[in-house]
Amino acid sequence: MASVSTAEQQRLRVVLVDVRNPLNIGATARAMSNFGFTHLRVVNPYEVAYREARSAMGGASVLQEAEEFKTLAEAVSDCHLVVGTTGARKRELDQPLERLEQSAKKIRTQLAGGRVALIFGSEKFGLSKEDLTYCHSLLRIPTLEGHASMNLGQSVAVCLYELVRDAKVKAMKRVAPGPPVGAIDRLTDLLIQNLRTCGYIKPLTATSMEHKVRRMIRRLDLSAHDAELLTGMLRQMSWKLRPDDAE
Amino acid sequence: MASVSTAEQQRLRVVLVDVRNPLNIGATARAMSNFGFTHLRVVNPYEVAYREARSAMGGASVLQEAEEFKTLAEAVSDCHLVVGTTGARKRELDQPLERLEQSAKKIRTQLAGGRVALIFGSEKFGLSKEDLTYCHSLLRIPTLEGHASMNLGQSVAVCLYELVRDAKVKAMKRVAPGPPVGAIDRLTDLLIQNLRTCGYIKPLTATSMEHKVRRMIRRLDLSAHDAELLTGMLRQMSWKLRPDDAE
């Protein structure tokens, strides 16, 4: 599935519930800026932390436009899908629990047409039992058993990354074009000449050795710049290898 | 592609170069613990930050076993593939630059047989031109143009998550089994009976309405518990709706 569009990203609400550490509020806003999400909602924050985070640098516009709510119910009332995050694995959950990879697919699908709230609980306790009753489903980041609890800012970044990652992305090629074939041939000929001079290529097996060298040079997949560089080096060596001819 | 195995994860070296902030060293170690990576290497750290991070909580064993190096060359000398991370997009790069999604595929492939170093530069400057010469390739997390610079701890978490994420993961189903068909039928019959009593279902269209109700109940995909709960509610209502029969 392709990644979300900008219009779809505008439909996501990142909701922080009972968060206490200003660094985490700041880190959330920064990750949102990094990945192109804009709407942050904060429920019942520790006021000092919230003010401190707002005055700090990074992700500034996300924080300035953040909305504050007294209750989670109010914060998600205009959303069509509410997904909670949890480190839980075995504890009794009344909602379906999915891995992030799977949950993100549903969130992307829903974002095509409606608002989605992605909820993160407090650093110490996560989401409360009551908070969970507002969630249609829960997601967990695939962390290791026994090391499941992630830093809040890091878990926000991972979730948002999964929403924007593109499964179909192609490798970006080096921008610089390769060397023209003529340059590669000159390089190859110089190398072969040197190898002959120094006795590496022997008359009896010359042809097959020369083919080997030619194939090897092609495998190197040299840039134009590197081909030129290597040619210069080999030319210098050839002068040293055949001092008689050079006179 | 499936995610990496534990043995493969042991072959990754996370390398921090010139890192200054103890919180970032700690956050790196914590993300490594979360996602099952163990080998941290630190190049030329600010000594105070390194000591402070080592004495802090979280990701403790990763930090205790971290190796310290004077130079990046030494830190990656036993690795078969060295991948640098960068927020750069357009600046002149001599290495191939790939998106994380693509680069992670190559890293996973290489981890099947050899050690891979994943390099993160300092908070302020990233990797230096010289650091980059030790990299076979560079990866960038797909952040937004103009908001490319990520928090170090968050970018480590995102990269490690991409390495362990499983593209083929299936939705985890609710563990509790659904209700037996008989329970669904009792529920449906009760609802139909109530709808008749209260005049919602009229004799002329009774059959088609009853079919509608039956299909709707099935669409709800109720758990056994919820089916029982709803049945109880409807039974209670039916007593109130038909006081004469109840006597």
Interface residues (C-beta under 8 A of the other chain):
Chain A: S3 L23 A27 R30 A31 S33 N34 F35 G36 G58 P96 L97 E98 R99 L100 E101 Q102 I141 P142 T143 L144 H147 A148 S149 M150 N151 G153 Q154 S155 A157 V158 Y161 E162 V164 R165 D166 A167 V169 K170 A171 M172 K173 R174
Chain B: S3 L23 A27 R30 A31 S33 N34 F35 G36 G58 P96 L97 E98 R99 L100 E101 Q102 I141 P142 T143 L144 H147 A148 S149 M150 N151 G153 Q154 S155 A157 V158 Y161 E162 V164 R165 D166 A167 V169 K170 A171 M172 K173 R174
